[in-house]
Amino acid sequence: MFLPLVDWFGDEDVAQLFSEESQVGAWLAVERALASAQAELGVIPSEAAVAIEAVAVPEHVDLAHLRSRTLTVGYPILPLLEQIGEHSPEAARYIHWGATTQDIMDTGLALLGGRALDRIGALTQALGQEFATKAEAHRATVMPGRTHAQPAVPITFGGKLAVLLAELTRHRERLRAARARLVVVQLFGAAGTAAALGAQSRAVRRRVAERLGLGVVDVPWHTARDSVAEVCLVLASTAGTCGKLAREVIELSRPEIGELREEGGHLRGASSTMPQKANPIGSEAVVGLSILSAQQSGALLTALQGTHERSAGEWQVEWDALPLTFAATAGALAGSRRLLEGLRVFPERMRTNLDGEGGLIMAEAAMMAVAGVVGRAGAHALVARASSVARTEGISLREALERTLDRETLDALPALDTVLDPEAYLGETDAIVTAALEGWAEIRTPPQPEAGTARP
């Protein structure tokens, strides 16, 4: 199946991790680790483990035949074992000893999910560094702040990026925590009791975890899918931050605003019929990927409802929804980094927009200055009246204040040039940028669960 958005704008590394070949390879790796652990503990003969190690390899799998047989069986592991068994009677006798299909597929998910989360972590780190660089560079680049899509008070572009950087910092921590809960072995047999695995079931789980570099738990999660849903929600939230950045670029690059612009290039963002167009195509792709990631959350939250000791359909939803979440999120992160790297910022247009409507964006600053003379409520009424005059008559806020305030109030105010200077009304913006940069740079690297240890 060709998925244009993910295939064109996604991340190739993550896409490859969840390819058919990669997933089959992960399942075989789990079977080999299981056989090796069981042989070490005397559960199966050493010769059988050697045979399984030799034949349980991707080269012995016909993917087309596997797909065909999976339609009959309903799951891919039994058909996979059939193919492997054809290459060695000894392997056929002992492979998959005491395990169940979901044990192998879930542990394969833990393997691939861990690698995909590592890739997501690297993409998050790269994007965060780009945010930090741009936030520092533009910590004093004054621009209009907007609430409800209308001019509000002055901010800086660095301050805007600092908010997104702090959000990404929190996602980085969430990703680390979620990884520890997902990347664990599933090995509990048919109904989660591990009865078929025998008296050494716990020891086998630990040996398998060691071989695969995974964490270990002693409670089955066949139908306890909260860790899977958690990863999906964290990924979707991370993609949502990327979508937020992209929407800001789309809005601020509108010609009537003109404060930002994506990188240029011959025919970049071109229309097939309107020669003047330079559409924000990088931002559009990020928005689309962030929506695609978010839409999988509903399916995976619904999959939490799997009943009894094995779900009947809910688990299968994960097979498509989780890889799609990973792929869309990775693409959104990579696209956001490219977007920021090539972003063009126009401080002079930001300054022009600050002066729009005669500088009415400084009305709150004027109100707070007047409040020191007449109180907040009275000041609000006076400056609201001046703002209305400015709009109605097409004059500046300064002129309107001079016209509507009485001489006694005007004389009690600081100089209006100071009161109405956007750069003098930035509050804690500089400290906010510094806090975001320090939060990102702070080293928070909790130890990953060691193989053979219980997850928190």
Summary of the structure (lengths in Angstrom):
residues: 456
radius of gyration: 29.6
end to end distance: 38.6
largest distance: 102.1
contacts: 1559
relative contact order: 0.12
helix: 68%
strand: 5%
